[in-house]
Amino acid sequence: MLPKANRIKKRKDFELLYKRAKTFKSKFIILKAAKSNSEKVSAGFVVSQKVSKKATVRNKIRRRLSAIMQAGLPEIKPGTSLLFIVLSGAEKATFADLAADMKNLLKNV
């Protein structure tokens, strides 16, 4: 799980990233990345009901992405805010597929 210090939780922060961040897209994930005033890397995850109506499936995807992000945290420049928006079809993807997709997106940041 991603450490609390590295999580985006506030609605304002999510809205700010939606508005001003650069967007990168892959098969399962859309990444919105922006610089922040903080010295830490922060990340947020959005898994809508369009992906799955079941909360357990959405939470499973969120936990998988969080674990992948935690492993890749040292490789990301400090002062970066990241927002991962999960696309429909990700519920059928394996952990390895999501990890490869996410790592390709993080190369752009």
A tleap script that builds the chain and sets N, CA, C and O, in Angstrom:
source leaprc.protein.ff14SB
mol = sequence {
  NMET LEU PRO LYS ALA ASN ARG ILE LYS LYS
  ARG LYS ASP PHE GLU LEU LEU TYR LYS ARG
  ALA LYS THR PHE LYS SER LYS PHE ILE ILE
  LEU LYS ALA ALA LYS SER ASN SER GLU LYS
  VAL SER ALA GLY PHE VAL VAL SER GLN LYS
  VAL SER LYS LYS ALA THR VAL ARG ASN LYS
  ILE ARG ARG ARG LEU SER ALA ILE MET GLN
  ALA GLY LEU PRO GLU ILE LYS PRO GLY THR
  SER LEU LEU PHE ILE VAL LEU SER GLY ALA
  GLU LYS ALA THR PHE ALA ASP LEU ALA ALA
  ASP MET LYS ASN LEU LEU LYS ASN CVAL
}
set mol.1.N position { 0.831 -1.175 0.000 }
set mol.1.CA position { 0.000 0.000 0.000 }
set mol.1.C position { 0.882 1.246 0.000 }
set mol.1.O position { 1.945 1.279 0.620 }
set mol.2.N position { 0.427 2.236 -0.689 }
set mol.2.CA position { 1.140 3.500 -0.795 }
set mol.2.C position { 1.126 4.220 0.555 }
set mol.2.O position { 0.071 4.304 1.184 }
set mol.3.N position { 2.273 4.746 1.021 }
set mol.3.CA position { 2.302 5.463 2.299 }
set mol.3.C position { 1.348 6.659 2.299 }
set mol.3.O position { 1.121 7.271 1.256 }
set mol.4.N position { 0.796 6.988 3.455 }
set mol.4.CA position { -0.171 8.085 3.559 }
set mol.4.C position { 0.392 9.409 3.070 }
set mol.4.O position { -0.333 10.223 2.499 }
set mol.5.N position { 1.668 9.622 3.290 }
set mol.5.CA position { 2.301 10.877 2.872 }
set mol.5.C position { 2.323 11.028 1.351 }
set mol.5.O position { 2.459 12.140 0.841 }
set mol.6.N position { 2.194 9.939 0.642 }
set mol.6.CA position { 2.261 9.965 -0.816 }
set mol.6.C position { 0.893 9.846 -1.493 }
set mol.6.O position { 0.823 9.683 -2.711 }
set mol.7.N position { -0.178 9.925 -0.731 }
set mol.7.CA position { -1.514 9.778 -1.307 }
set mol.7.C position { -2.180 11.125 -1.521 }
set mol.7.O position { -1.995 12.056 -0.737 }
set mol.8.N position { -2.951 11.216 -2.585 }
set mol.8.CA position { -3.801 12.380 -2.820 }
set mol.8.C position { -5.184 11.993 -2.330 }
set mol.8.O position { -5.746 10.987 -2.765 }
set mol.9.N position { -5.729 12.787 -1.430 }
set mol.9.CA position { -7.030 12.458 -0.846 }
set mol.9.C position { -8.066 13.571 -1.032 }
set mol.9.O position { -9.264 13.295 -1.102 }
set mol.10.N position { -7.617 14.815 -1.111 }
set mol.10.CA position { -8.551 15.938 -1.127 }
set mol.10.C position { -9.149 16.169 -2.516 }
set mol.10.O position { -8.478 16.034 -3.539 }
set mol.11.N position { -10.404 16.515 -2.511 }
set mol.11.CA position { -11.124 16.771 -3.754 }
set mol.11.C position { -10.477 17.908 -4.549 }
set mol.11.O position { -10.399 17.838 -5.775 }
set mol.12.N position { -10.018 18.943 -3.866 }
set mol.12.CA position { -9.362 20.083 -4.523 }
set mol.12.C position { -8.138 19.634 -5.318 }
set mol.12.O position { -7.910 20.084 -6.440 }
set mol.13.N position { -7.365 18.749 -4.723 }
set mol.13.CA position { -6.154 18.261 -5.382 }
set mol.13.C position { -6.489 17.458 -6.639 }
set mol.13.O position { -5.812 17.576 -7.660 }
set mol.14.N position { -7.540 16.640 -6.552 }
set mol.14.CA position { -7.962 15.878 -7.719 }
set mol.14.C position { -8.434 16.813 -8.829 }
set mol.14.O position { -8.074 16.627 -9.991 }
set mol.15.N position { -9.238 17.816 -8.478 }
set mol.15.CA position { -9.749 18.756 -9.470 }
set mol.15.C position { -8.624 19.553 -10.114 }
set mol.15.O position { -8.655 19.813 -11.316 }
set mol.16.N position { -7.640 19.937 -9.326 }
set mol.16.CA position { -6.498 20.681 -9.842 }
set mol.16.C position { -5.716 19.851 -10.861 }
set mol.16.O position { -5.303 20.364 -11.901 }
set mol.17.N position { -5.518 18.573 -10.559 }
set mol.17.CA position { -4.817 17.697 -11.495 }
set mol.17.C position { -5.618 17.476 -12.771 }
set mol.17.O position { -5.044 17.419 -13.859 }
set mol.18.N position { -6.933 17.353 -12.653 }
set mol.18.CA position { -7.770 17.193 -13.836 }
set mol.18.C position { -7.617 18.388 -14.766 }
set mol.18.O position { -7.604 18.230 -15.987 }
set mol.19.N position { -7.500 19.594 -14.187 }
set mol.19.CA position { -7.466 20.810 -14.987 }
set mol.19.C position { -6.108 21.119 -15.607 }
set mol.19.O position { -6.034 21.488 -16.779 }
set mol.20.N position { -5.021 20.969 -14.825 }
set mol.20.CA position { -3.753 21.519 -15.309 }
set mol.20.C position { -2.660 20.498 -15.621 }
set mol.20.O position { -1.553 20.889 -15.993 }
set mol.21.N position { -2.936 19.225 -15.482 }
set mol.21.CA position { -1.890 18.220 -15.654 }
set mol.21.C position { -1.767 17.762 -17.106 }
set mol.21.O position { -2.725 17.816 -17.878 }
set mol.22.N position { -0.567 17.311 -17.453 }
set mol.22.CA position { -0.344 16.700 -18.760 }
set mol.22.C position { -0.934 15.303 -18.742 }
set mol.22.O position { -0.909 14.627 -17.714 }
set mol.23.N position { -1.461 14.869 -19.871 }
set mol.23.CA position { -2.154 13.592 -19.937 }
set mol.23.C position { -1.405 12.610 -20.829 }
set mol.23.O position { -0.945 12.956 -21.917 }
set mol.24.N position { -1.296 11.383 -20.344 }
set mol.24.CA position { -0.704 10.280 -21.102 }
set mol.24.C position { -1.681 9.111 -21.026 }
set mol.24.O position { -2.289 8.868 -19.983 }
set mol.25.N position { -1.828 8.393 -22.129 }
set mol.25.CA position { -2.813 7.315 -22.161 }
set mol.25.C position { -2.169 6.009 -22.603 }
set mol.25.O position { -1.288 5.990 -23.464 }
set mol.26.N position { -2.624 4.928 -22.001 }
set mol.26.CA position { -2.191 3.588 -22.401 }
set mol.26.C position { -3.434 2.703 -22.510 }
set mol.26.O position { -4.560 3.200 -22.530 }
set mol.27.N position { -3.223 1.427 -22.579 }
set mol.27.CA position { -4.333 0.504 -22.801 }
set mol.27.C position { -5.331 0.479 -21.644 }
set mol.27.O position { -6.540 0.471 -21.876 }
set mol.28.N position { -4.843 0.467 -20.405 }
set mol.28.CA position { -5.714 0.333 -19.244 }
set mol.28.C position { -5.795 1.579 -18.372 }
set mol.28.O position { -6.694 1.688 -17.539 }
set mol.29.N position { -4.869 2.522 -18.551 }
set mol.29.CA position { -4.749 3.640 -17.609 }
set mol.29.C position { -4.533 4.954 -18.351 }
set mol.29.O position { -3.857 5.000 -19.379 }
set mol.30.N position { -5.119 6.022 -17.810 }
set mol.30.CA position { -4.800 7.386 -18.220 }
set mol.30.C position { -4.019 8.000 -17.067 }
set mol.30.O position { -4.446 7.923 -15.915 }
set mol.31.N position { -2.877 8.607 -17.370 }
set mol.31.CA position { -2.050 9.239 -16.343 }
set mol.31.C position { -2.081 10.740 -16.538 }
set mol.31.O position { -1.841 11.238 -17.638 }
set mol.32.N position { -2.377 11.460 -15.466 }
set mol.32.CA position { -2.289 12.913 -15.464 }
set mol.32.C position { -1.175 13.277 -14.495 }
set mol.32.O position { -1.223 12.922 -13.317 }
set mol.33.N position { -0.170 13.990 -15.000 }
set mol.33.CA position { 0.998 14.323 -14.192 }
set mol.33.C position { 1.238 15.826 -14.187 }
set mol.33.O position { 1.101 16.492 -15.213 }
set mol.34.N position { 1.595 16.349 -13.024 }
set mol.34.CA position { 1.899 17.769 -12.876 }
set mol.34.C position { 2.942 17.938 -11.782 }
set mol.34.O position { 3.102 17.082 -10.913 }
set mol.35.N position { 3.651 19.069 -11.847 }
set mol.35.CA position { 4.595 19.397 -10.789 }
set mol.35.C position { 3.817 19.965 -9.611 }
set mol.35.O position { 2.784 20.614 -9.782 }
set mol.36.N position { 4.332 19.709 -8.413 }
set mol.36.CA position { 3.687 20.243 -7.211 }
set mol.36.C position { 4.710 20.975 -6.363 }
set mol.36.O position { 5.914 20.869 -6.598 }
set mol.37.N position { 4.229 21.714 -5.382 }
set mol.37.CA position { 5.106 22.468 -4.489 }
set mol.37.C position { 5.743 21.578 -3.432 }
set mol.37.O position { 6.728 21.959 -2.801 }
set mol.38.N position { 5.189 20.419 -3.246 }
set mol.38.CA position { 5.684 19.482 -2.241 }
set mol.38.C position { 6.988 18.838 -2.713 }
set mol.38.O position { 7.271 18.782 -3.910 }
set mol.39.N position { 7.768 18.358 -1.757 }
set mol.39.CA position { 9.016 17.672 -2.087 }
set mol.39.C position { 8.799 16.173 -2.257 }
set mol.39.O position { 9.740 15.430 -2.538 }
set mol.40.N position { 7.559 15.735 -2.085 }
set mol.40.CA position { 7.246 14.318 -2.177 }
set mol.40.C position { 6.499 14.015 -3.473 }
set mol.40.O position { 5.939 14.903 -4.114 }
set mol.41.N position { 6.508 12.756 -3.831 }
set mol.41.CA position { 5.699 12.282 -4.946 }
set mol.41.C position { 4.334 11.930 -4.375 }
set mol.41.O position { 4.234 11.194 -3.394 }
set mol.42.N position { 3.282 12.458 -4.993 }
set mol.42.CA position { 1.941 12.115 -4.520 }
set mol.42.C position { 1.158 11.489 -5.662 }
set mol.42.O position { 1.329 11.854 -6.825 }
set mol.43.N position { 0.295 10.536 -5.312 }
set mol.43.CA position { -0.473 9.820 -6.329 }
set mol.43.C position { -1.900 9.591 -5.854 }
set mol.43.O position { -2.166 9.393 -4.669 }
set mol.44.N position { -2.805 9.627 -6.826 }
set mol.44.CA position { -4.209 9.335 -6.566 }
set mol.44.C position { -4.718 8.382 -7.626 }
set mol.44.O position { -4.184 8.327 -8.734 }
set mol.45.N position { -5.741 7.639 -7.287 }
set mol.45.CA position { -6.279 6.631 -8.189 }
set mol.45.C position { -7.784 6.828 -8.331 }
set mol.45.O position { -8.487 7.024 -7.340 }
set mol.46.N position { -8.278 6.775 -9.572 }
set mol.46.CA position { -9.697 6.903 -9.840 }
set mol.46.C position { -10.143 5.659 -10.595 }
set mol.46.O position { -9.681 5.387 -11.703 }
set mol.47.N position { -11.050 4.909 -9.976 }
set mol.47.CA position { -11.619 3.726 -10.612 }
set mol.47.C position { -13.136 3.905 -10.549 }
set mol.47.O position { -13.742 3.708 -9.496 }
set mol.48.N position { -13.739 4.272 -11.659 }
set mol.48.CA position { -15.160 4.594 -11.663 }
set mol.48.C position { -16.029 3.348 -11.780 }
set mol.48.O position { -15.534 2.244 -12.010 }
set mol.49.N position { -17.309 3.547 -11.621 }
set mol.49.CA position { -18.250 2.443 -11.738 }
set mol.49.C position { -18.389 1.962 -13.176 }
set mol.49.O position { -18.959 0.898 -13.416 }
set mol.50.N position { -17.882 2.719 -14.124 }
set mol.50.CA position { -17.880 2.258 -15.512 }
set mol.50.C position { -16.937 1.066 -15.687 }
set mol.50.O position { -17.136 0.234 -16.572 }
set mol.51.N position { -15.922 0.993 -14.846 }
set mol.51.CA position { -14.981 -0.124 -14.885 }
set mol.51.C position { -15.666 -1.380 -14.367 }
set mol.51.O position { -15.604 -2.435 -14.997 }
set mol.52.N position { -16.317 -1.261 -13.221 }
set mol.52.CA position { -17.048 -2.392 -12.632 }
set mol.52.C position { -18.073 -1.847 -11.646 }
set mol.52.O position { -17.802 -0.878 -10.936 }
set mol.53.N position { -19.213 -2.449 -11.604 }
set mol.53.CA position { -20.241 -2.038 -10.649 }
set mol.53.C position { -19.912 -2.523 -9.236 }
set mol.53.O position { -20.423 -1.979 -8.257 }
set mol.54.N position { -19.066 -3.537 -9.133 }
set mol.54.CA position { -18.731 -4.121 -7.839 }
set mol.54.C position { -17.576 -3.375 -7.177 }
set mol.54.O position { -16.508 -3.216 -7.767 }
set mol.55.N position { -17.800 -2.923 -5.956 }
set mol.55.CA position { -16.775 -2.190 -5.209 }
set mol.55.C position { -15.554 -3.059 -4.943 }
set mol.55.O position { -14.432 -2.555 -4.907 }
set mol.56.N position { -15.760 -4.352 -4.757 }
set mol.56.CA position { -14.631 -5.237 -4.480 }
set mol.56.C position { -13.676 -5.304 -5.662 }
set mol.56.O position { -12.460 -5.372 -5.479 }
set mol.57.N position { -14.218 -5.284 -6.864 }
set mol.57.CA position { -13.378 -5.307 -8.073 }
set mol.57.C position { -12.634 -3.986 -8.212 }
set mol.57.O position { -11.441 -3.969 -8.517 }
set mol.58.N position { -13.340 -2.878 -7.988 }
set mol.58.CA position { -12.702 -1.563 -8.094 }
set mol.58.C position { -11.589 -1.414 -7.056 }
set mol.58.O position { -10.520 -0.888 -7.363 }
set mol.59.N position { -11.838 -1.877 -5.830 }
set mol.59.CA position { -10.823 -1.794 -4.777 }
set mol.59.C position { -9.627 -2.689 -5.075 }
set mol.59.O position { -8.494 -2.333 -4.752 }
set mol.60.N position { -9.863 -3.835 -5.681 }
set mol.60.CA position { -8.772 -4.736 -6.058 }
set mol.60.C position { -7.855 -4.059 -7.073 }
set mol.60.O position { -6.632 -4.154 -6.966 }
set mol.61.N position { -8.436 -3.380 -8.050 }
set mol.61.CA position { -7.645 -2.656 -9.051 }
set mol.61.C position { -6.857 -1.541 -8.374 }
set mol.61.O position { -5.675 -1.347 -8.658 }
set mol.62.N position { -7.516 -0.808 -7.478 }
set mol.62.CA position { -6.860 0.292 -6.764 }
set mol.62.C position { -5.692 -0.217 -5.929 }
set mol.62.O position { -4.632 0.409 -5.905 }
set mol.63.N position { -5.871 -1.344 -5.244 }
set mol.63.CA position { -4.796 -1.920 -4.434 }
set mol.63.C position { -3.631 -2.372 -5.313 }
set mol.63.O position { -2.470 -2.179 -4.952 }
set mol.64.N position { -3.932 -2.965 -6.451 }
set mol.64.CA position { -2.872 -3.404 -7.364 }
set mol.64.C position { -2.059 -2.212 -7.863 }
set mol.64.O position { -0.828 -2.257 -7.872 }
set mol.65.N position { -2.744 -1.151 -8.276 }
set mol.65.CA position { -2.046 0.033 -8.766 }
set mol.65.C position { -1.220 0.679 -7.666 }
set mol.65.O position { -0.115 1.161 -7.913 }
set mol.66.N position { -1.756 0.687 -6.456 }
set mol.66.CA position { -1.040 1.248 -5.317 }
set mol.66.C position { 0.247 0.466 -5.043 }
set mol.66.O position { 1.288 1.058 -4.757 }
set mol.67.N position { 0.173 -0.845 -5.129 }
set mol.67.CA position { 1.356 -1.686 -4.897 }
set mol.67.C position { 2.409 -1.452 -5.982 }
set mol.67.O position { 3.603 -1.387 -5.687 }
set mol.68.N position { 1.973 -1.326 -7.218 }
set mol.68.CA position { 2.903 -1.063 -8.324 }
set mol.68.C position { 3.556 0.307 -8.135 }
set mol.68.O position { 4.756 0.472 -8.351 }
set mol.69.N position { 2.746 1.280 -7.731 }
set mol.69.CA position { 3.246 2.641 -7.523 }
set mol.69.C position { 4.262 2.678 -6.381 }
set mol.69.O position { 5.276 3.368 -6.478 }
set mol.70.N position { 4.003 1.954 -5.320 }
set mol.70.CA position { 4.913 1.925 -4.182 }
set mol.70.C position { 6.270 1.364 -4.593 }
set mol.70.O position { 7.305 1.852 -4.142 }
set mol.71.N position { 6.270 0.350 -5.439 }
set mol.71.CA position { 7.529 -0.239 -5.897 }
set mol.71.C position { 8.308 0.723 -6.801 }
set mol.71.O position { 9.539 0.725 -6.796 }
set mol.72.N position { 7.593 1.531 -7.567 }
set mol.72.CA position { 8.245 2.454 -8.499 }
set mol.72.C position { 8.468 3.841 -7.949 }
set mol.72.O position { 8.959 4.713 -8.665 }
set mol.73.N position { 8.118 4.071 -6.691 }
set mol.73.CA position { 8.216 5.397 -6.077 }
set mol.73.C position { 9.614 6.013 -6.131 }
set mol.73.O position { 9.730 7.202 -6.428 }
set mol.74.N position { 10.678 5.258 -5.857 }
set mol.74.CA position { 12.016 5.861 -5.881 }
set mol.74.C position { 12.461 6.340 -7.271 }
set mol.74.O position { 13.356 7.180 -7.369 }
set mol.75.N position { 11.864 5.830 -8.321 }
set mol.75.CA position { 12.277 6.192 -9.675 }
set mol.75.C position { 11.663 7.500 -10.158 }
set mol.75.O position { 12.101 8.045 -11.171 }
set mol.76.N position { 10.659 8.013 -9.452 }
set mol.76.CA position { 9.937 9.212 -9.875 }
set mol.76.C position { 10.554 10.446 -9.232 }
set mol.76.O position { 10.956 10.418 -8.068 }
set mol.77.N position { 10.626 11.533 -10.004 }
set mol.77.CA position { 11.196 12.779 -9.500 }
set mol.77.C position { 10.368 13.319 -8.343 }
set mol.77.O position { 9.139 13.320 -8.411 }
set mol.78.N position { 11.023 13.777 -7.283 }
set mol.78.CA position { 10.286 14.400 -6.176 }
set mol.78.C position { 9.561 15.663 -6.656 }
set mol.78.O position { 10.037 16.352 -7.558 }
set mol.79.N position { 8.428 15.956 -6.056 }
set mol.79.CA position { 7.667 17.139 -6.439 }
set mol.79.C position { 6.736 16.885 -7.605 }
set mol.79.O position { 6.383 17.815 -8.330 }
set mol.80.N position { 6.334 15.640 -7.796 }
set mol.80.CA position { 5.433 15.285 -8.882 }
set mol.80.C position { 4.123 14.780 -8.313 }
set mol.80.O position { 4.107 13.993 -7.366 }
set mol.81.N position { 3.023 15.236 -8.896 }
set mol.81.CA position { 1.700 14.727 -8.535 }
set mol.81.C position { 1.180 13.901 -9.691 }
set mol.81.O position { 1.226 14.334 -10.843 }
set mol.82.N position { 0.686 12.719 -9.389 }
set mol.82.CA position { 0.215 11.797 -10.407 }
set mol.82.C position { -1.219 11.385 -10.121 }
set mol.82.O position { -1.587 11.128 -8.975 }
set mol.83.N position { -2.018 11.326 -11.165 }
set mol.83.CA position { -3.389 10.859 -11.044 }
set mol.83.C position { -3.596 9.750 -12.068 }
set mol.83.O position { -3.450 9.968 -13.271 }
set mol.84.N position { -3.934 8.569 -11.586 }
set mol.84.CA position { -4.156 7.412 -12.450 }
set mol.84.C position { -5.654 7.184 -12.574 }
set mol.84.O position { -6.343 6.961 -11.578 }
set mol.85.N position { -6.154 7.244 -13.806 }
set mol.85.CA position { -7.564 7.011 -14.084 }
set mol.85.C position { -7.662 5.688 -14.825 }
set mol.85.O position { -7.097 5.530 -15.908 }
set mol.86.N position { -8.369 4.755 -14.247 }
set mol.86.CA position { -8.450 3.407 -14.801 }
set mol.86.C position { -9.542 3.355 -15.869 }
set mol.86.O position { -10.644 3.870 -15.677 }
set mol.87.N position { -9.216 2.726 -16.991 }
set mol.87.CA position { -10.158 2.581 -18.096 }
set mol.87.C position { -10.886 1.240 -18.021 }
set mol.87.O position { -10.422 0.296 -17.382 }
set mol.88.N position { -12.007 1.182 -18.672 }
set mol.88.CA position { -12.770 -0.056 -18.734 }
set mol.88.C position { -11.938 -1.140 -19.416 }
set mol.88.O position { -11.255 -0.870 -20.404 }
set mol.89.N position { -11.993 -2.326 -18.908 }
set mol.89.CA position { -11.183 -3.429 -19.419 }
set mol.89.C position { -10.067 -3.800 -18.468 }
set mol.89.O position { -9.500 -4.888 -18.568 }
set mol.90.N position { -9.744 -2.904 -17.545 }
set mol.90.CA position { -8.668 -3.161 -16.587 }
set mol.90.C position { -9.055 -4.240 -15.581 }
set mol.90.O position { -8.185 -4.870 -14.980 }
set mol.91.N position { -10.351 -4.454 -15.397 }
set mol.91.CA position { -10.787 -5.474 -14.434 }
set mol.91.C position { -10.420 -6.877 -14.899 }
set mol.91.O position { -10.352 -7.805 -14.092 }
set mol.92.N position { -10.184 -7.032 -16.198 }
set mol.92.CA position { -9.814 -8.342 -16.749 }
set mol.92.C position { -8.296 -8.501 -16.876 }
set mol.92.O position { -7.808 -9.594 -17.166 }
set mol.93.N position { -7.562 -7.428 -16.663 }
set mol.93.CA position { -6.110 -7.446 -16.817 }
set mol.93.C position { -5.442 -8.130 -15.633 }
set mol.93.O position { -5.939 -8.082 -14.508 }
set mol.94.N position { -4.316 -8.763 -15.903 }
set mol.94.CA position { -3.540 -9.385 -14.835 }
set mol.94.C position { -2.677 -8.326 -14.155 }
set mol.94.O position { -2.538 -7.204 -14.642 }
set mol.95.N position { -2.110 -8.706 -13.030 }
set mol.95.CA position { -1.217 -7.799 -12.301 }
set mol.95.C position { -0.028 -7.406 -13.177 }
set mol.95.O position { 0.388 -6.247 -13.181 }
set mol.96.N position { 0.518 -8.371 -13.917 }
set mol.96.CA position { 1.673 -8.110 -14.788 }
set mol.96.C position { 1.311 -7.138 -15.904 }
set mol.96.O position { 2.115 -6.277 -16.260 }
set mol.97.N position { 0.101 -7.268 -16.462 }
set mol.97.CA position { -0.347 -6.352 -17.514 }
set mol.97.C position { -0.446 -4.926 -16.977 }
set mol.97.O position { 0.006 -3.979 -17.621 }
set mol.98.N position { -1.040 -4.781 -15.798 }
set mol.98.CA position { -1.170 -3.449 -15.193 }
set mol.98.C position { 0.196 -2.858 -14.851 }
set mol.98.O position { 0.423 -1.661 -15.030 }
set mol.99.N position { 1.106 -3.704 -14.358 }
set mol.99.CA position { 2.449 -3.228 -14.002 }
set mol.99.C position { 3.193 -2.742 -15.240 }
set mol.99.O position { 3.824 -1.686 -15.207 }
set mol.100.N position { 3.125 -3.496 -16.322 }
set mol.100.CA position { 3.806 -3.098 -17.559 }
set mol.100.C position { 3.208 -1.807 -18.109 }
set mol.100.O position { 3.935 -0.921 -18.558 }
set mol.101.N position { 1.887 -1.706 -18.072 }
set mol.101.CA position { 1.191 -0.521 -18.564 }
set mol.101.C position { 1.584 0.716 -17.752 }
set mol.101.O position { 1.844 1.783 -18.308 }
set mol.102.N position { 1.621 0.553 -16.436 }
set mol.102.CA position { 1.941 1.664 -15.548 }
set mol.102.C position { 3.400 2.102 -15.698 }
set mol.102.O position { 3.691 3.298 -15.696 }
set mol.103.N position { 4.303 1.153 -15.825 }
set mol.103.CA position { 5.721 1.489 -15.978 }
set mol.103.C position { 5.979 2.221 -17.283 }
set mol.103.O position { 6.819 3.120 -17.329 }
set mol.104.N position { 5.272 1.852 -18.345 }
set mol.104.CA position { 5.409 2.568 -19.614 }
set mol.104.C position { 4.936 4.004 -19.483 }
set mol.104.O position { 5.539 4.912 -20.056 }
set mol.105.N position { 3.870 4.217 -18.740 }
set mol.105.CA position { 3.359 5.578 -18.526 }
set mol.105.C position { 4.326 6.401 -17.677 }
set mol.105.O position { 4.536 7.584 -17.943 }
set mol.106.N position { 4.907 5.781 -16.665 }
set mol.106.CA position { 5.803 6.510 -15.773 }
set mol.106.C position { 7.117 6.912 -16.449 }
set mol.106.O position { 7.808 7.806 -15.961 }
set mol.107.N position { 7.464 6.275 -17.548 }
set mol.107.CA position { 8.656 6.655 -18.311 }
set mol.107.C position { 8.478 8.045 -18.918 }
set mol.107.O position { 9.455 8.766 -19.121 }
set mol.108.N position { 7.223 8.425 -19.210 }
set mol.108.CA position { 6.931 9.727 -19.821 }
set mol.108.C position { 7.036 10.879 -18.843 }
set mol.108.O position { 7.203 12.029 -19.250 }
set mol.109.N position { 6.938 10.578 -17.552 }
set mol.109.CA position { 6.918 11.633 -16.534 }
set mol.109.C position { 8.312 12.132 -16.241 }
set mol.109.O position { 8.487 13.021 -15.408 }
savepdb mol mol.pdb
quit
